[in-house]
Amino acid sequence: MLLSALVLLTLSLDACGSSYPSVGHRETLHIVNKMVSPDGFQRSAVLVQGVLPAPMIKGTKGDNFRLNVVNQLTDDSMERGTSIHWHGLLQRGSSWADGAAGVTQCPIAQNHSFEYAFNTGNQAGTFWYHSHFGTQYCDGLRGPLVVYDPHDPYKYMYDESTIITLGEWYHLPSPSVGIIAVADSTLINGKGRYIGGPLVDLSVVHIEYGRRYRFRLISVSCSPNFMFSIDSHELTVIEADGESTLPARVGSIQMFSGQRYSFVLHANKKVDNYWIRALPSSGHNGLSTGYANATNSAILRYKGASLTHPTTPPVAPSNLLRERDLHPLVNPQAPGHPWPGGADVHINLNLSLGPTGFAVNGKSFSEPPIPVLLQMLSGARTAKELLPAGAVYTLPRHKVVELSIPGGLIGGPHPFHLHGHSFSVIQGAGMDALPNYVNPVRRDVVSIGDAGSNVTIRFKTDNPGPWIFHCHIDFHLKEGLAIVFAEDPANAGSSVHPVAWDELCPIYNALPPSSTSIHLVPSST
């Protein structure tokens, strides 16, 4: 089966002419361990279809996705259970398929499979998929997911589209990295170099003079944010996190974990090679300080250019995209009344770090023994009844919810992601940020910024189910930086889940400790 899947990947690669292998919206995904060396250092990883980067999953607006996940993991230095979250897809009527272990399902045990089935509804744009169990996606289980719109309002602006993923890579398995995660390298489309490492091949993005390209830029990072730019080229942003925006011309973009942007690049410069740059906010051995030996880099190559590295020197980021300059293309007004206090439910979230981990309003989140959705289906309706105690907030249906989150928590800035909803960023990060109720950007991941920031977001409770709201620095989620919104608990069971979903918990809970324990690997440095 795995061999045939790889053949299909190859055929898809040849057919689309892209640097990214791809599969369709009805597919079997084999999750396997395999040795890889994306930056020249060899280690075992967790891969989809045995490839890194993971294949792009593609579909069309309104498609019914059916994705059968087969768990073939064996390496005890990493998690051997798994679950997959389809990041940015709202799962209306299918909360059981959201993929968050401990919230909407139990993990898929090794040597078992589970099929996720959901409809994209009215959504189209740039998404991604990744493990939502432990810190497993940091070990390689992460890839792009694109839902194409046959009536794309910006189709006139570009001739072709392609993918750029930004992520970091660790030479240790993620369970051995620790809460203070310091990456060894930056991977752009799955390739990179580390300080002092071999000069392995970099990713090359091929373009042709005169053509216009829609780049779908995805941060698959587990921890650092990236300052992204392409030498000598302007970027026209037209999408943020699956939501079309009014065009915004910029020179650089700060990418936080889980965020996506689409930008249009006009290939109108001299036929040559140009650096694609993604400088991380942190890294091992000075990785975050520059581009020595082409670290943190890929190559934009015009057709007809020499097969050599670019020679352009690095410059300071210019014309940085500001979140407040992004506005939705359609239905721009934030929900609720356009003034302070104009929501139905107001929740202030105070974040902290203590000796036992992170906490939100004094409570640390840990995966409960029974997933929150199963608790709700079993009759639990109130915050007092739902586990983990103090980390679940019940929300009534058809109300406007406003969250306020101060910045400045150690280890930040922290990007927060809400499952089940996009939200309007009423007030973004930065001490100079002002409230915007008229046309604030709508997205599903927002940085809460540094000390002095007070990020405020709004969303409407129109999607029953348990939705986790968490820091997308995966190591921080593992240490408790999350809460769950139990939205409209009485109607959480309105979506019909398959029998196989009911079987996940008994199968996983019956595993012996030897099948779930992790062997930590000591650092060699």
Long-range contacts (C-beta under 8 A, 24 or more apart in sequence): 1-28, 1-30, 1-70, 2-30, 2-32, 2-49, 2-50, 2-72, 5-30, 5-49, 6-49, 6-50, 6-51, 9-49, 9-51, 9-55, 12-55, 18-56, 18-162, 18-163, 19-162, 19-163, 19-189, 19-203, 19-204, 19-205, 19-206, 20-53, 20-55, 20-56, 20-144, 20-162, 20-163, 20-189, 21-49, 21-51, 21-55, 21-56, 22-55, 22-56, 22-57, 22-58, 23-49, 23-55, 23-56, 23-57, 23-58, 24-57, 24-58, 24-59, 25-57, 25-58, 25-59, 25-60, 25-63, 25-64, 25-65, 25-66, 25-67, 26-65, 26-66, 26-67, 27-57, 27-66, 27-67, 27-68, 28-67, 28-68, 28-70, 29-67, 29-68, 29-69, 29-70, 29-84, 30-70, 30-72, 31-69, 31-70, 31-71, 31-72, 31-73, 31-82, 31-141, 32-72, 32-73, 33-72, 33-73, 33-74, 33-75, 33-78, 36-140, 37-200, 38-169, 38-185, 38-187, 38-190, 38-191, 38-192, 39-169, 39-184, 39-185, 39-187, 39-191, 39-192, 39-193, 39-194, 39-197, 39-200, 40-193, 40-194, 40-197, 40-198, 40-200, 41-171, 41-184, 41-185, 41-194, 41-197, 43-171, 43-172, 43-173, 44-75, 44-77, 44-78, 44-173, 45-139, 45-140, 46-73, 46-75, 46-78, 46-79, 46-82, 46-131, 46-136, 46-139, 46-140, 46-141, 47-140, 47-141, 48-141, 48-143, 52-140, 52-190, 53-142, 53-143, 53-165, 53-187, 53-189, 53-190, 54-129, 54-140, 54-141, 54-142, 54-143, 54-144, 55-143, 56-143, 56-144, 56-145, 56-146, 56-163, 57-129, 57-143, 57-144, 57-145, 57-146, 58-145, 58-146, 58-147, 58-148, 59-120, 59-146, 59-147, 59-148, 60-147, 60-148, 60-149, 60-150, 61-120, 61-122, 61-123, 61-124, 61-147, 61-148, 61-149, 61-150, 62-119, 62-120, 62-121, 62-122, 63-119, 63-120, 63-147, 64-117, 64-118, 64-119, 65-116, 65-117, 65-118, 65-119, 65-120, 66-115, 66-116, 66-117, 67-115, 67-116, 67-117, 68-113, 68-114, 68-115, 68-116, 69-108, 69-113, 69-114, 69-115, 69-116, 70-113, 71-108, 71-109, 71-110, 71-111, 71-112, 71-113, 72-110, 72-111, 73-110, 74-110, 75-173, 76-517, 76-518, 76-519, 77-173, 77-175, 77-176, 77-518, 77-519, 77-520, 77-521, 78-136, 78-139, 78-173, 78-174, 78-175, 78-518, 79-107, 79-131, 79-133, 79-134, 79-135, 79-136, 79-139, 79-175, 79-518, 80-110, 80-515, 80-516, 81-107, 81-108, 81-109, 81-110, 81-133, 81-508, 81-516, 82-107, 82-108, 82-131, 82-133, 82-136, 82-141, 83-107, 83-108, 83-131, 83-132, 83-133, 84-116, 84-129, 84-130, 84-131, 84-132, 84-141, 85-129, 85-130, 85-131, 85-132, 85-419, 86-116, 86-118, 86-127, 86-129, 86-145, 87-127, 87-128, 87-129, 87-130, 87-145, 87-258, 87-417, 87-444, 88-123, 88-125, 88-126, 88-127, 88-128, 88-145, 88-241, 88-242, 88-260, 88-444, 89-118, 89-120, 89-123, 89-127, 89-145, 89-147, 90-121, 90-123, 90-420, 90-421, 90-422, 90-463, 91-118, 91-419, 91-420, 91-463, 91-465, 92-119, 92-121, 92-463, 93-119, 93-494, 93-495, 94-118, 94-119, 94-495, 95-373, 95-420, 95-463, 95-464, 95-465, 95-466, 95-467, 95-492, 95-495, 96-373, 96-495, 96-497, 96-498, 96-501, 98-419, 98-420, 98-465, 98-467, 99-132, 100-132, 100-419, 100-468, 101-132, 101-133, 101-134, 101-367, 101-371, 102-366, 102-367, 102-368, 102-371, 102-372, 103-367, 103-371, 103-372, 103-373, 103-419, 103-466, 103-467, 103-468, 103-484, 104-371, 104-372, 104-373, 104-465, 104-466, 105-371, 105-373, 105-501, 105-504, 106-371, 106-504, 106-505, 106-507, 106-508, 106-509, 107-133, 107-504, 107-508, 108-504, 108-508, 109-504, 109-507, 109-508, 109-511, 109-515, 110-515, 112-507, 114-500, 114-501, 114-504, 115-498, 115-500, 117-498, 120-147, 123-147, 123-242, 124-148, 124-149, 124-152, 124-242, 125-149, 125-239, 125-241, 125-242, 125-243, 125-244, 125-260, 125-262, 126-216, 126-217, 126-218, 126-239, 126-241, 126-242, 126-260, 126-261, 126-262, 127-242, 127-260, 128-165, 128-218, 128-220, 128-258, 128-260, 130-220, 134-174, 134-175, 134-478, 135-174, 135-175, 135-177, 135-222, 135-474, 135-475, 135-478, 136-174, 137-220, 137-222, 137-474, 138-170, 138-174, 138-177, 138-181, 138-222, 138-223, 138-474, 138-475, 139-173, 139-174, 142-167, 142-220, 143-220, 144-216, 144-218, 146-216, 147-242, 153-244, 153-329, 154-214, 154-238, 154-244, 154-247, 154-264, 157-212, 157-214, 157-236, 157-238, 157-247, 157-264, 158-212, 158-213, 158-214, 158-264, 159-211, 159-212, 159-213, 160-211, 160-212, 160-213, 160-214, 161-213, 161-214, 161-215, 161-216, 162-205, 162-213, 162-214, 162-215, 162-216, 163-189, 163-215, 163-216, 163-218, 164-188, 164-189, 164-205, 164-215, 164-216, 164-217, 164-218, 164-276, 164-298, 165-189, 165-190, 165-218, 165-219, 165-220, 166-217, 166-218, 166-219, 166-220, 166-221, 166-226, 166-228, 166-255, 166-278, 167-219, 167-220, 167-221, 167-222, 168-221, 168-222, 168-223, 168-224, 168-280, 168-283, 169-194, 171-524, 172-521, 172-523, 173-521, 174-222, 174-474, 174-475, 175-518, 175-520, 176-520, 176-521, 176-522, 176-523, 177-475, 178-475, 179-357, 179-475, 179-476, 179-478, 179-479, 180-411, 180-475, 181-222, 181-223, 181-473, 181-475, 182-282, 182-283, 182-284, 183-223, 183-224, 183-280, 183-282, 183-283, 183-284, 183-287, 184-283, 184-284, 184-287, 185-283, 185-287, 185-295, 186-226, 186-278, 186-280, 186-283, 186-287, 186-295, 186-296, 188-276, 188-278, 188-296, 188-297, 188-298, 189-298, 191-298, 192-295, 192-296, 192-297, 193-293, 193-294, 193-295, 193-297, 194-284, 194-285, 194-287, 194-295, 195-284, 195-285, 195-286, 195-287, 195-292, 195-293, 195-295, 196-285, 199-293, 199-294, 202-294, 202-297, 202-298, 202-299, 203-276, 203-298, 203-299, 204-298, 204-299, 204-301, 205-276, 205-298, 205-299, 205-300, 205-301, 206-301, 206-303, 207-265, 207-267, 207-300, 207-301, 207-302, 207-303, 208-267, 208-302, 208-303, 209-267, 209-268, 209-271, 209-302, 209-303, 209-304, 210-267, 210-268, 211-267, 212-264, 212-265, 212-266, 212-267, 213-264, 213-265, 213-267, 214-238, 214-262, 214-263, 214-264, 215-262, 215-263, 215-264, 215-265, 216-260, 216-262, 217-253, 217-255, 217-260, 217-261, 217-262, 217-263, 218-259, 218-260, 219-255, 219-256, 219-257, 219-258, 219-259, 219-260, 220-257, 221-255, 221-256, 221-257, 221-258, 222-257, 222-473, 222-474, 222-475, 223-257, 223-282, 223-473, 223-474, 223-475, 224-257, 224-280, 224-281, 224-282, 224-283, 224-288, 225-254, 225-255, 225-256, 225-257, 225-280, 225-281, 225-413, 225-415, 225-447, 226-254, 226-255, 226-278, 226-279, 226-280, 226-281, 227-252, 227-253, 227-254, 227-255, 227-277, 227-278, 227-279, 227-281, 227-317, 228-252, 228-253, 228-254, 228-255, 228-276, 228-277, 228-278, 229-253, 229-276, 229-277, 229-317, 229-318, 230-265, 230-274, 230-275, 230-276, 230-277, 230-300, 231-274, 231-275, 231-276, 231-277, 231-300, 231-310, 231-312, 231-315, 232-269, 232-274, 232-312, 233-265, 233-266, 233-269, 233-274, 233-300, 234-265, 234-266, 235-263, 235-264, 235-265, 236-263, 236-264, 236-265, 237-261, 237-262, 237-263, 237-321, 237-326, 238-262, 238-263, 238-264, 240-326, 240-441, 240-442, 240-443, 241-422, 241-442, 241-443, 241-444, 241-445, 242-422, 242-443, 242-444, 243-328, 243-329, 243-422, 243-441, 243-442, 243-443, 244-328, 244-329, 244-330, 245-326, 245-327, 245-328, 245-329, 245-441, 246-326, 246-327, 246-328, 246-329, 248-321, 248-325, 248-326, 249-319, 250-319, 250-320, 250-321, 251-317, 251-318, 251-319, 251-320, 252-317, 252-318, 252-319, 252-320, 252-321, 253-320, 253-321, 254-320, 254-321, 256-413, 256-415, 256-445, 256-447, 256-472, 257-415, 257-445, 257-472, 257-473, 257-474, 258-415, 258-417, 258-444, 258-445, 258-472, 259-415, 259-443, 259-445, 261-321, 267-302, 269-302, 270-302, 271-302, 271-303, 271-304, 271-305, 272-302, 272-305, 272-310, 273-299, 273-300, 273-301, 273-302, 273-305, 273-306, 273-308, 273-309, 273-310, 273-311, 274-299, 274-300, 274-301, 274-310, 274-312, 275-299, 275-300, 275-310, 275-312, 275-314, 276-300, 277-314, 290-314, 323-425, 323-428, 323-429, 323-441, 323-446, 324-428, 324-433, 324-434, 324-436, 324-440, 324-441, 326-441, 327-439, 327-440, 327-441, 328-439, 328-440, 328-441, 328-442, 332-438, 332-439, 332-440, 333-437, 333-438, 333-439, 334-424, 334-426, 334-436, 334-437, 334-438, 334-440, 334-458, 335-400, 335-424, 335-458, 335-459, 335-460, 336-400, 336-402, 336-437, 336-458, 337-437, 338-437, 338-438, 339-437, 340-435, 342-400, 342-437, 343-399, 343-400, 343-401, 343-402, 343-458, 344-399, 344-400, 344-401, 345-395, 345-396, 345-399, 345-400, 345-401, 345-402, 346-401, 346-402, 346-404, 347-393, 347-401, 347-402, 347-403, 347-404, 348-403, 348-404, 349-403, 349-404, 349-405, 349-483, 350-406, 351-405, 351-406, 351-409, 351-414, 351-448, 351-481, 352-409, 353-409, 353-410, 353-411, 356-480, 357-479, 357-480, 357-481, 358-409, 358-471, 358-476, 358-479, 358-480, 358-481, 359-480, 359-481, 360-391, 360-481, 360-482, 360-483, 361-390, 361-483, 362-390, 363-388, 363-389, 363-390, 363-391, 363-483, 364-391, 364-479, 364-480, 365-391, 365-470, 365-477, 365-480, 365-481, 365-482, 365-483, 365-484, 366-480, 370-505, 371-466, 371-505, 372-466, 372-484, 372-486, 373-465, 373-466, 373-492, 374-505, 376-466, 376-486, 376-489, 376-492, 376-493, 377-492, 377-493, 380-489, 381-489, 381-490, 382-489, 383-486, 386-484, 386-486, 391-482, 391-483, 391-484, 392-466, 392-483, 392-484, 392-485, 392-486, 393-483, 393-484, 393-485, 393-486, 394-485, 394-486, 394-487, 394-489, 395-461, 395-485, 395-486, 395-487, 395-488, 396-461, 396-488, 397-461, 397-462, 397-464, 397-487, 397-488, 397-491, 398-460, 398-461, 398-462, 399-460, 399-461, 400-458, 400-459, 400-460, 400-461, 401-458, 401-459, 401-460, 401-461, 401-485, 402-426, 402-456, 402-457, 402-458, 403-456, 403-457, 403-458, 403-469, 404-454, 404-455, 404-456, 405-448, 405-454, 405-455, 405-456, 405-457, 406-448, 406-453, 406-454, 406-455, 407-448, 407-449, 407-450, 407-451, 407-452, 407-453, 407-454, 407-455, 408-449, 408-450, 408-451, 408-452, 408-453, 409-448, 411-473, 411-476, 412-448, 412-449, 412-450, 413-447, 413-448, 413-449, 413-450, 414-447, 414-448, 414-471, 414-473, 414-476, 414-481, 415-445, 415-446, 415-447, 415-448, 415-471, 415-472, 415-473, 416-445, 416-446, 416-447, 416-448, 416-455, 416-469, 416-470, 416-471, 416-472, 417-444, 417-445, 417-469, 417-470, 417-471, 417-472, 418-444, 418-457, 418-459, 418-467, 418-469, 418-485, 419-467, 419-468, 419-469, 420-463, 420-465, 420-467, 420-485, 420-487, 421-459, 421-460, 421-463, 421-467, 422-459, 423-457, 423-458, 423-459, 424-457, 424-458, 424-459, 425-455, 425-456, 425-457, 426-456, 426-457, 426-458, 427-454, 427-455, 427-456, 428-453, 428-455, 429-453, 429-455, 445-472, 461-487, 461-488, 463-487, 464-488, 464-489, 464-491, 464-492, 464-494, 464-495, 465-492, 465-495, 466-492
